[in-house]
């Protein structure tokens, strides 16, 4: 038996109101659904957890189906014959938002959704499809339907661990998954004595057990009627919800361990991407005889993939597990661009996994199985286990890699392990890999950010703009894959030149800014015991147990006198700063005070004048002392931008954009509230 695919297009509409994109002309949007059936016994699907327990059709094949959205030139001969795959983040499209500075949308159709038109002017065919099988419908998310694994004599059961942190008062009920967008593993028993609910103040703090009679497996149901006491509210038993009548306390880490049932075969998410992209680039018709909507081999010469955060981890996992070779042994993606993945892989091919779960941060989801050896593309040996491995180990089908990460990944996502060995020493990367730190920027750098906000943190969020770097990276990847022109050399911190340092060295160099709390260190990575079958995809120890004091060192980039990072690619705003931009942000009192918050960085404004600097005791030079006036500031921004263009790290078309954004002292991006 062989895998089968049918791509059924249900909608074809003009994109961006018929706008012409240079020589490429207008684009159209296609929506459809790919129906895939795979042989569970074939080598191409080997190693997928619980695939042998998935139901099969009359032909002995396991079925799955994914939503597909395509943006393509109306005249394909005017395109660039490149497929660019958007690994949707939790079902949300991100590629056009970040490469085109466009409005975020899961329903891109208007001119606003085209943004500056970069991808369209280049002639790319953009494809987005779902790979996360545990998402629920809503908000236009792209969905993947996967089978439930089941034994012949009944459901598969096993331990499930979920974590909850709420940032507002009054929350009494949550899905067991912790997210309204995400399927929960149903509990086998509604008796809370069969489960354990704890809370703790910090990730490493002792757990406080919450009595079984203080919570329930239940949900709140509200009606529109009134009784004598007011609006009608009921508490209804539910095998997929948790309810605490008194409410979850803000900022506390709640942890629920229970026995769940009916795991999805989530590892098939990799197969969905592999088989869809392989079909689109290598075949003219699908297995129903329907023509390939983007032309197949006659019109697709190269295929690239981009994903950010969890989808960056998913790309790394896809390559590591060998899915960049299709069922016929052909290379799927010529190049991949994982962004802000840190050193993680994906918690996908495990029984009772949660594909939507973030990887472990210092405070949130700290004990997550996602960050595990191998961390690097280069081969190395884990000094704690003696195991030797690498993400890239199949030279015939491995893609070119441009791995980009921000300061946040070094502080929260163990980013240094991407380019060090497990002892923290420099590890040279293969010739087909480039690694770039985008200095002093944060994990989610909104290209259309207006005024910064604090949220539950003590300082304003990081405001560094980096979308111009995405565009340069894609052009570099295309030259590399097309004619072998190498991208600029990797730019990341190294132990050898003193730009990758431990926390004590960083702390000694960071300026003492009045009123600013500092992190107590980057997020550590302990070696954890998830049970003897964890490597085979079955986690049996929940919560996991630390293995002695064994840890992998996590290091951070060195900083200058302003606290901005020295190594890496410094965006124009970092080369000509109006403040200190960090990859970390500290939680405020009442929300996990003192710990770092998720993936957010900080913006610590300079004093405007020398008088203000003296009055506040700020050791950093004031804005006017640096630049004199707005002309001096915009000149510094332009100089930085042109230097990046010369280095091949920015496109000439973006110089005018960053200079225009610097007008009026970078407002509104740098405007902070008077509070």
N, C-alpha and C positions, 0 to 999 in steps of 0.2 A: 504493500500500500504506500501511497505517496500523499503528502500534504496537498490540500486543495484550498483555493481561494476564489471567491466571487465578490466583486466590488460593484455594488448597486448604487448608482448615482440617482438621488431623488430630487435634486434642485440645482439649477444653473442660473445665476443672476449676474448682471453687470456689477463690478466692484468700483467703489469710489466715484459713483455717479458718472461712470464712463470716462473718467479723467485719462488723458494721454500721459504716459510716463516716458518722455524723451523718445528715443528711437525704438523703444520696445512697444509703445502704443498702449492701448487699454488692456485692463485685466478683467477676468471674470472669476466668480466664486462658485465652487462646486461643493455641495454637501452630499454625503452618502454614508454607507455602512459596509464595512468589509466583513464577510462571513468566511471564517477560516475553519478548516477541519484538519486535525493532525493525527498521525499514527503514534499512539502512546508507546509502541515498542521500538520505534526507529531511533537510530543513533543521534539524529538531529535533535531529538527531545530528551536525550539521556540526562539524568540528574535532576529533572524537575520534580520537586518535592510533591508527593501524593498524586502524581499523574496517573499512576496505576489504579487509583481508586476513583477516578472520574468516570462518569457515565459515558457510554459510547453509542453512536448511531448504528443503523443497520449495516453499515460498512465497516464497523469496528473502529471508527474515528471519533476523537474527542472534538467537540464543537465549541467555538468561541466567536464573538463578534465585537467589532470596535467601530465607534463613530469616526468618520474621516471628513476633514475639511481641507479644500485645496484652493489656493489662489494662484492663477496661472495666466500667462499672456493669452489674449484672445487669438492672436496669430502666433502659434508656437515656434514658427521659424524665426521670429524676431526675438525670442528669448535667448538666454545664454546656455541652455542645455544643462542646467544645474538644478538638482532637487535639493532643497534645504528643509530638513525635517525639524519641526518644533516639538520637542518633548514637553507636552503640556504639564504644567506644575499643578498637581492636585486637580487635574481636569481643566485648568485654565490656560488659555493661550498667552504666551509671553513674548515670543520671538519678534513680532512686528512692533510691539510696545517698546522693546529695548533697542532694536536696530534702526527703527524708523522714528523714534521719539514720538510714537503715536499714542492716542488714547487707548487704555486697556479695554479689551472687549473679547468676549467669547463668541460674538456675532459680528465679525468685521465686515462691513458693507459700505459705510459712508466714506466721504473724503477725509474726515477727521481720523478714521481708522487707518488711513494710509500714511499719516504723519508727513515726514519730509520725503517720502517716496523712495528712499534709498534702495531697498530690496527690489522694488519694481523697476526702478531705473537701471539696475544691474541686470534685470531679466530673469531673476530666480523664480522657479516654481516652488511655492511654499506649501508644505504638507504638514498637517497636524492630525494626530490620531491618539487615541487613548491607550495607555499601558497599565493604568491602575484599576484593578478589578474590584476594589472595595469602595468605590465612590457611589453616592446616591444621586438621583436626578435633582437638578436645581441650578439656577443661575447660569444656564447655558453650558454647563460643564460637559466636556466630551467623555463618554462613558464606554467602558469595556465590560461585556458580559462574559463571566467565567463560570465554569462548573463548580459545584460543591463536591468535595471529596467525601466518600461514604463507604463504609465497610459493607460487605454482603449481608451481615446480620444486624446492621444498625449504624447509628451515627459515629463518627470519629469524635472523641472527646479528649481534653487535655487542659493543662494550666494556661491561663491567660492573665497577663498583667497589664493594667491600664493606669495612667497617671493623669491627674486633673489639677490645674492651677487656674483659679478664677481671679479676674482683676476688677470685678465690680461686686457690690453688695447685692444681696437678694436672690442669688442663684441657688435654687434648691434641687434642681433636676438636670441631669445631663445624660446624653447617650453613653452607653458603656464605652464606646470608642473615644469619647471625649469631644467629638466633633459632629455637628449636625449634618455635615456633608458626607459622613463616612459610615459605612456598614459596621455594625457591632457584631461580635461573636456572641450568639445567644448563650445565656447561662443554662446549665443543665438543671440547676435547682434554684427555686426562689427563696429557699431557706437561707437567711444571711449567716446562720451558724456554719454553713458549708463554705463560706468565703471569709476573707480577711480584708478589712478596710482599715488603713492606718493614715496618719498624717504626720508630717515633720516640717520643721522650720527651714532647714537647708538640706541639700542633697545628702550630705554626710552626717546629718543629725540623727539621733535615735528616733525610731518610729513609735508613735503613740497609737495604740490600738483603740479603735472606736467600737463601742459595744454593739453587738448584733441588733439590739432592740432600738438603737439610735438612728438606724437607716434601713432602707428597704430596696429591693429590686422593684421599682415602680416608676410611674410617670404621672405628671399632673395633666388633667383634662379640664378645660375651661369651657363653659357654655355662655350663651348670650342672655340667659334668663336670670332672674333675681329671686332669691328667697328672703326670708325675714332678716337674714344677716348680711345680705348684699349679693354680689355676683356668685354664681354657682361655680364651685371648684370641687373636683374629685381627685382622689389618689387611686390610681388604677394599677394593679400588678402588671409588671412588664419584664420579660426576660432579656430586654435590650436597653434598660434604663437603670440609673441609680438615683435615689431620692434621699435627701437629708432634710427633714422637716425644718430644722433650724437654719438651714443654708450652709453653703461652703464658706469658710472664712477666707477673706482675700489674701492672696499671696502664699498661702500654705500649700505644701506639696501633698496632695492626697494620692494614695496608691491602693488600688483594688486588685486582689488576686483571687480568681475564682475558676471554676471548671467550666470551660466553654465547649461548644459543639459546632459542627458543620463548617470546617475551614474551607476557604476557597483555594483553588489551585493557582495562587497568585503568580508563581513563576512563569505561567503562560503569557504574562505581560511582555516578556522578552520575545517570545515567539510571535506575538501579534505584530510587534514593530519589525522584526526580522522578515517575516513572510510578506507583509504589506510592502515594505520598501524594496525587497527583492523583486516582487512582482512588478512594481511601478517602473523599475529601471531595466529589468532584463526580459520582460515578456510583453508581447503585443496584444494578447487577449488573455482573459481569465479562464477559469475552468468551466464557465458557462458559455464560452465563446464570445463574450462581450468585449469590445475594443477597450484597450487601456486608455483611460481618459486623459493621460498626459503624454501618450505616445510611445512609451517603452524605449527600447534600445535605440530606435531611430532618433529620439529627441532627448534622451537623458544620457549624458556622457559621464557625469560625476554626481555623487550624492554626499552631502554633509549633514551632520546633526549638531544641534545646539540645545543645551538644557542648563538651567540654573538651579542651584540649591539641591533639593532632593532629586531633581531630574539630572543634575550633573553627576550625582552619586549613581543614578540609574544607568547613565552612559558608561561610567567606569565599570559597573557591575556587568553590564551587557557585554563589554569587550572582554573583561576578565573571565567570564564564563564561556566564552567562545561563540557567542551568538553573532559576532560580526562576520561569520561564515554562514551562508545560507545552507539549505538542505542539500544543495548541489556543490557545496564547497566554494561558492563565489563570494567575493568580498561585498558586504552590504554597504557600508559607509567608507568612502575614500578618506574622509577626515572627520574628526569630532572635536567639538569645542565645549567641554564641560566647564561651567562657570560656578564659582563659590560652592563647590562640593566639599571643600576641605579634604581630609584624608579618608573619607568614608566610602564604603560600598553601600549596597542597598539591603534593607531588611525586607526582602521580597520572597525569596525562595525558602521560606521557613513555614512550618505548620503554625497556624494561628498568628501569622505575621500581620502587621498593620502597615501597609504600603504608604499610608499618608503620614505616619508618625515622623516627626523630625528626629534627626540624629541627636546624639547626646550633647547637651550644653552643660555649662557649669551648674546651673540651677534646674533647668527643665530637661526632663527625660535623660538624666545624666547616665543612668545604667542601661544604655541602649546597645543592642548587638551590632549596630551598623558600622561602628568604627572597629575594624578588626584587620589583622594582617592578611594580605599584603596591603600596605598603604601607598606604595610608590609604583610608578610605571617601570622603574628599573629593578632588576633582580637584586635581592638582598636576603640576608638570613636573620630571622627573628632570634635575637640572643636569649630570649626567655624560653623559647620552645625548641630551638635548633632547626626550625622549618625554613626552607628556602623557597621563595616564590616571587612573582612579579605580576602586575596587571597585564603587561604586554609580554606574551610568550608564544605567539603564533605568527611568525614573520610573514607567512604567506598571505594572511588575511588581516593582520593588525592594521588599524587605520593610522594616519597621521594624527597627532594630538596637539592641540593648543589648549593648555590648562591655565585658566585665569582665576585668581582669587584675591580677595581684599584683606585688609587688616583684620576684619572680624574673624576670618577663618583661622588666623594664627591665635587669636585670643579664645575663640569659642569652639572651633571645629578642628583643632589639632593639625592645622595647615602645614606646619613645619615638617611633619612626617611624610608629606608628598615628596620632599627632596632631601630627606636625611634617612640614615638607617635607623634601626630601632634603638640605638644608643644615642642618637642625636647628632651624629657626625655627617658631614656633607656626603651626598650620594649623587654622583653624576648621572644625568638622565640620558636615555637612548637618543640616537641621532634623529629619530622620527618624533621627538617630543620637544615642545617648548613649554616652559612654565613662566608665568608673569605674575608678580605681585602688583596689584593696582594700589599704590601706596596711600595710606591714610584715608581710604574710602571704606564704606560699610557694605554689608551683605546685600541689602536691597537698596540700590541707589536709584530711586525713582527719577526717570529722565524728565518728568514734568512736575517735579516737586515745586510747591509754592513756598509758603512760610514753614519753617521747621516747627516741630511740636515736641513736647516732653513725654506725653503718655504717662506711664508709671515710673518714669526714670527721673533722676535728679537734674540732668542736663538736657539741652536740646539735641535732637537727633542730628547725625552727620549729614551734611548737605553737599558733599563733593559730587560733582557731575562727571560721569565716566562713559556715557553712551558713545562718545566719539571714538573710544578705544575699541568698542565692539566692531564698528564698521571697518576700522583698520585691520583688526584681527581676521575678519572674514576675507577681505581682499588678499591678505597675506596667505591664508589657507588656500585660497583658490589658485594663486600663483604656484604655491608649493606642490599642490596635487596635480596641476596642469602641466607645468614645464620644469618642475624640480627646483625652482628658485626658492631658496630657504628664507624663512622669516627672520627678523632680527634675532640675535642671540637671546636666550632666556634672561630674564631680569628678576631675580629673587634673592632674598638675603642668604648669606653664607657664613658659616662659622669661620672659614679661612680668612675672610677679610674683616671680621668683627662686626658684620651687619646683622647677624642672627645671634641673639643673646638670651641669657636666662633672665628671669624676672628681677633679680637683684641688680643686675647691670642696667636693665631698663629703668628701674626705679631710681637709680642714682643719677640718670641722665634726664629724666622727665622733669620739666619745670614745676616749681611749687606754686601753682595758681591758686590764689585765695578762694576758699570755699568749695574746692573741687575734691571730692573723694576719689581715691584711686583703687583700681582692682588689686586684690590680694595675690594675684597670679593668674596665668592663663589656665583654661580648663584642662584639668589633668586627665590622663587616660590610664586607668587601672586595668590590670589583667583580671578578667572576671570569669567565673565558672558558671556557664549556662546549662551544664549537664553533659553527660558523656556523649550524647548524640547531636550536640549543637552544630558541629561541622556538617552533619548530614541533614540538617534542617529541622531537627526536633529539639525544641527548648524545653527542658524538664525542671530546671531550677528557677523558680520565680518567687521573690526577686533573686537575681544572681548573687553568688558569693564571691567576694574578693579573694584572690589567690595570694595570700601573704601580703607583703608590701610591694609586690611587683608592679612597676609602672613603666610606661613609655614616656620619654622626655618630650615636653612640648615647649617650644621656644618661640620668641617673638622678634619682630624687626626692631633694629636700633632706631633711635630718634635724635633729632637735632635739638637746638636750644629752645625752639618753639614747641617741642613735643610732636612735631610732624616727622613721619618716617623718612629715613635716608635712602634705603635701597628700593629697587623696583621701578615701575613706571609711574612717575609723578605727573598726574593730570595738571592742566594749567592752574586750576584753583589751589593745588597743593604747592606748586612752584611759586605762585604769587598769592600767599594765603591772606585771609582776613581773620584768621583764628587758628586754633589748634583743632585738627580733625583726627578723631581716634576711631578705632574699630571696636571699642568697648563702651558700654554705658551702664551705669550703676543704678540698681533698683532703689526707689524711694522708700521711706519709712511706711510700713503697712503693706508693702508688696514684695517682701523678701529683702529688706533693707541691707545694702552692702554687697549683695551678690550681683553678678553681671546679668543683664537682661537679654535673653534670646539672641537675635542677630543684629541688634541696633548698636550703632556707634554714636559718638558725641561730637557736638560743635561747641567749642569754648571760645567765644569771640575775644579778639584783642580789644584793648582799650582804644577808643577813637583818637584820643589826644594824649600828649605827654603829661598834661595836667591830670587827666583821669588815671593814667598809669601810675603816677606818683601817689594819688589819693587812695588807690586801691591796693597798692603794694604789688602790682602785677609785674613779674620779672620780664615779661615779653615786651618787645618794642611796640609802640602804638602804631595804629594804621597810618596816621598822617606823617609820623616820623619816618615810616618806611617808604611811602609813595609820594608824599607832598600834596598831591591833589588827584582828582579822578583821572586826569590825563596820564599821570605817572602809573596809576594802577592799571588802566587798560593797556598801556604800553608794555607793562610787565607781563600781563596775560598774553598779549599777542606774541611777545618774544618767546615765552614758554611754548605756545602752540606751534610756532614755526620751527622751534628746535625739535619738537616731537615729530613733525612732518619730515624733517631731514633724517630722523632716526628710523623712519618707516613705521612709527607707532601711532600715527594720526594722519588723516586724509586732508589734503589741501582745502577741500570744500568745507571742512569744519572750522577752519580758522575764523572766517567771518562770523560763524555762529557763536563761538566762545567769546569773541570780542564784543558782539552785540549783547550777550548775556552779562558781560562785565559792566555794561553801562549803568550808571547810577549805583555804583558800588555793589554790583551783583544782586541788586534787589529784583524780584521779591524773595529769591532763594535764601538770602542771608538775613531777612527781616526777622527779628525776634519780638515776642510780645512784651509789653511793659507790665510785668507782674511782680 
